[in-house]
């Protein structure tokens, strides 16, 4: 979305915007997936720098 917005690609931005789920359970699952990914990355980074 950021890339489409920065490129002023209105059609691409709108297509991505409408693909965002509105169901709270789907949003929650997506957010949990992102948080898990971030936590995994941070843990791996900590292990490499310790």
N, C-alpha and C positions, 0 to 999 in steps of 0.2 A: 504494500500500500504506500509506503514511504517513497519508494522509487517511482511509482506511477504518479503520485502527487507532485513530486519534485520535477518530473518530466512534463507536468501539466497534461498528462494522459487522462482526460476526463472519463472516457469510455472504460479504460482499464481500471481506473480507480473505482468507478461505480460498480463494475463487475465484481471486484474484490469486496467492496462494501456490502453488496447484497448477499455475498456468500457467507457473511458472518452469521453464525447461528444465533437465534433468539431464545432458544429453549434454555432455561437456567441450568439444567443438568448437563447439557452439551457444553455450555460455556464453562461450567465448573470443571468438567473433565479436561477441557482444553487447557485451562489455567493450571490445573494440577500437573498435566503433562509438561508444560513449560517450566513450572517450578522444579519438577523432578530433573529435567534436563539441566537446568541451571545448577542445581545442587550437585549433580553428578560431575559436571564440568568443574565446579569450584573445588570439589573434593579431589579430583584428579590433579588439578593445578597445585593444591596444597601438598599432595604427595610428591609431586615433581620438585617442588621448591624447598622441601624439608630436608 
